Amino acid sequence: ADAPRTIIVLLLVRTALNLQFRVVYPFLPAIGRGLGVPLETASLLLTARAVVSAASPLFGALADRLGRRALMLAGLVALVLAALIMTLGSGPGPLGFGLALVAFALFGFSKSSFDPAMQAYVGDAVPYARRGRVMGLLELPWSLAWFIGVPLCGLLIARFGWRSPFWLIALAGTAGLLALWRRCPACGIAQP
């Protein structure tokens, strides 16, 4: 009974993590306008995220050393912090764009630290005969973030402005952080 609940928590968390990744592509022009920069400059946000994401193999090694839970929780803290920076700190002007670059670097860290740790946790916790099914299920949020999350964020932007998807991500990330903290106290104790 415990494992299905943990899988549900991981599904919800990965949906929030994937939403921050997917929502930027169709709405980068709106984000750029909100930050007061042209689209070419706004695309540097994606560069900052990608540069940090390239360290994903390092974060996988850290999950082996520090434990799966530590890296999953660190990724979620980074997700919430990045979303809050986008909602509260970023805006027109050099300082606002600089804060947005920091936020997107944190977004890169959030996904690239969480995913390898979560996959290692699943490898540790799920019997081999069911591991492929569970891993496949945990890839569903990539599609959900696009097919449900992006249209929802489009509606939010139309109604409440360009920052509103980041409020949604902050709320979802906070809920996921609390759920994972509570649901998975022993997730991924570092293996010898």
C-alpha positions as CSV (number, residue, x, y, z in Angstrom):
1,A,0.0,0.0,0.0
2,D,2.9,2.3,0.7
3,A,4.6,2.0,-2.7
4,P,1.7,3.1,-4.8
5,R,1.3,6.3,-2.8
6,T,5.0,7.0,-3.2
7,I,4.7,6.5,-6.9
8,I,1.7,8.9,-7.0
9,V,3.8,11.5,-5.1
10,L,6.6,11.1,-7.6
11,L,4.2,11.4,-10.5
12,L,2.9,14.7,-9.1
13,V,6.4,16.0,-8.4
14,R,7.7,15.2,-11.8
15,T,4.7,16.9,-13.4
16,A,5.7,20.1,-11.7
17,L,9.3,19.7,-12.6
18,N,8.5,19.0,-16.2
19,L,6.0,21.9,-16.4
20,Q,8.8,24.4,-15.5
21,F,10.7,22.9,-18.4
22,R,7.9,22.7,-21.0
23,V,6.0,25.9,-20.3
24,V,8.8,28.2,-21.4
25,Y,9.0,27.2,-25.0
26,P,5.5,28.4,-26.2
27,F,5.5,31.4,-23.8
28,L,9.1,32.7,-24.0
29,P,7.9,35.7,-26.0
30,A,5.4,36.6,-23.2
31,I,8.2,36.0,-20.5
32,G,10.6,38.2,-22.6
33,R,8.0,41.0,-22.8
34,G,7.4,40.7,-19.0
35,L,11.1,41.0,-18.4
36,G,11.4,43.9,-20.9
37,V,13.9,42.1,-23.2
38,P,13.7,41.0,-26.8
39,L,13.2,37.3,-27.6
40,E,16.8,36.9,-28.5
41,T,17.9,38.0,-25.0
42,A,15.1,36.0,-23.3
43,S,16.5,32.9,-25.0
44,L,19.5,33.2,-22.7
45,L,17.2,31.9,-19.9
46,L,17.1,28.6,-21.8
47,T,20.9,28.7,-22.1
48,A,21.3,29.2,-18.3
49,R,19.0,26.3,-17.6
50,A,20.7,24.0,-20.1
51,V,24.2,24.8,-18.9
52,V,23.3,23.7,-15.3
53,S,21.4,20.7,-16.6
54,A,24.5,19.5,-18.3
55,A,25.8,18.6,-14.8
56,S,23.1,15.9,-14.4
57,P,25.7,13.0,-14.3
58,L,27.4,14.8,-11.4
59,F,24.1,15.0,-9.6
60,G,23.6,11.3,-10.2
61,A,26.9,10.5,-8.5
62,L,26.0,12.8,-5.6
63,A,22.8,10.8,-5.2
64,D,24.9,7.7,-4.8
65,R,27.0,9.4,-2.2
66,L,24.5,11.5,-0.3
67,G,21.4,9.5,-0.8
68,R,18.5,9.7,-3.2
69,R,16.2,11.6,-0.9
70,A,18.7,14.4,-0.3
71,L,19.0,15.1,-4.0
72,M,15.3,14.8,-4.7
73,L,14.5,17.2,-1.9
74,A,17.3,19.6,-3.0
75,G,15.8,19.6,-6.5
76,L,12.4,20.5,-5.2
77,V,13.7,23.2,-3.0
78,A,15.5,24.7,-6.1
79,L,12.2,24.4,-8.1
80,V,10.2,26.3,-5.5
81,L,12.9,28.9,-5.0
82,A,13.3,29.5,-8.8
83,A,9.5,29.8,-9.2
84,L,9.3,32.3,-6.4
85,I,12.1,34.3,-7.9
86,M,10.2,34.4,-11.1
87,T,7.0,35.5,-9.4
88,L,8.4,38.0,-6.9
89,G,11.8,39.2,-8.1
90,S,12.1,39.2,-11.8
91,G,10.8,42.0,-14.0
92,P,11.8,44.7,-16.4
93,G,15.4,46.0,-16.1
94,P,18.8,44.5,-15.7
95,L,18.3,43.4,-12.1
96,G,15.0,41.6,-12.9
97,F,16.6,39.8,-15.9
98,G,19.6,38.9,-13.8
99,L,17.3,37.4,-11.2
100,A,15.5,35.5,-14.0
101,L,18.8,34.0,-15.1
102,V,19.5,32.8,-11.6
103,A,16.0,31.4,-11.4
104,F,16.5,29.5,-14.7
105,A,19.8,28.1,-13.5
106,L,17.9,26.8,-10.4
107,F,15.3,25.3,-12.7
108,G,18.1,23.5,-14.5
109,F,19.4,22.2,-11.1
110,S,16.0,21.2,-10.0
111,K,15.3,18.8,-12.8
112,S,18.8,17.5,-13.3
113,S,19.3,16.7,-9.6
114,F,15.8,15.2,-9.0
115,D,15.5,12.9,-12.0
116,P,18.7,10.8,-11.6
117,A,18.1,10.5,-7.9
118,M,14.5,9.5,-8.5
119,Q,15.5,6.9,-11.1
120,A,18.1,5.5,-8.8
121,Y,15.5,5.3,-6.0
122,V,13.1,3.4,-8.2
123,G,15.9,1.1,-9.2
124,D,16.6,0.4,-5.5
125,A,13.0,0.2,-4.3
126,V,11.1,-1.5,-7.2
127,P,11.6,-5.3,-7.9
128,Y,13.3,-5.9,-11.2
129,A,10.2,-7.6,-12.7
130,R,8.1,-4.3,-12.2
131,R,10.9,-1.7,-12.7
132,G,10.3,-1.1,-16.4
133,R,6.6,-0.5,-15.9
134,V,7.2,1.9,-13.0
135,M,9.9,3.8,-14.9
136,G,7.6,4.0,-17.9
137,L,4.8,5.3,-15.7
138,L,7.1,7.9,-14.2
139,E,7.7,9.3,-17.7
140,L,4.0,10.1,-18.1
141,P,4.5,13.6,-16.5
142,W,6.6,14.7,-19.5
143,S,3.5,14.4,-21.6
144,L,1.1,15.6,-19.0
145,A,3.1,18.8,-18.6
146,W,2.7,19.5,-22.3
147,F,-0.9,18.3,-22.9
148,I,-2.5,19.6,-19.7
149,G,0.0,22.0,-18.2
150,V,0.8,24.2,-21.2
151,P,-2.8,24.9,-22.1
152,L,-3.6,25.6,-18.4
153,C,-0.6,28.0,-18.3
154,G,-1.8,29.7,-21.5
155,L,-5.2,30.3,-19.8
156,L,-3.4,31.6,-16.7
157,I,-1.2,34.0,-18.7
158,A,-4.2,35.3,-20.6
159,R,-6.1,35.9,-17.4
160,F,-3.5,36.8,-14.8
161,G,-0.3,37.7,-16.7
162,W,3.1,36.1,-17.6
163,R,4.1,35.3,-13.9
164,S,1.1,33.2,-13.2
165,P,2.5,29.8,-14.4
166,F,5.4,30.3,-12.0
167,W,2.9,30.7,-9.1
168,L,1.4,27.4,-10.2
169,I,4.8,25.8,-10.3
170,A,5.7,27.2,-6.9
171,L,2.5,25.8,-5.4
172,A,2.9,22.4,-7.0
173,G,6.5,22.3,-6.0
174,T,5.8,23.2,-2.4
175,A,3.0,20.5,-2.3
176,G,5.4,18.0,-3.8
177,L,8.2,18.9,-1.4
178,L,6.0,18.4,1.6
179,A,4.5,15.2,0.3
180,L,7.9,13.7,-0.5
181,W,9.3,14.8,2.8
182,R,6.4,13.1,4.6
183,R,5.9,10.1,2.3
184,C,9.4,9.1,1.8
185,P,11.5,9.6,5.0
186,A,13.8,6.8,4.2
187,C,13.9,7.1,0.4
188,G,17.3,6.5,-1.0
189,I,19.5,6.1,2.0
190,A,22.9,6.1,0.4
191,Q,23.9,2.5,-0.4
192,P,27.4,1.4,0.5
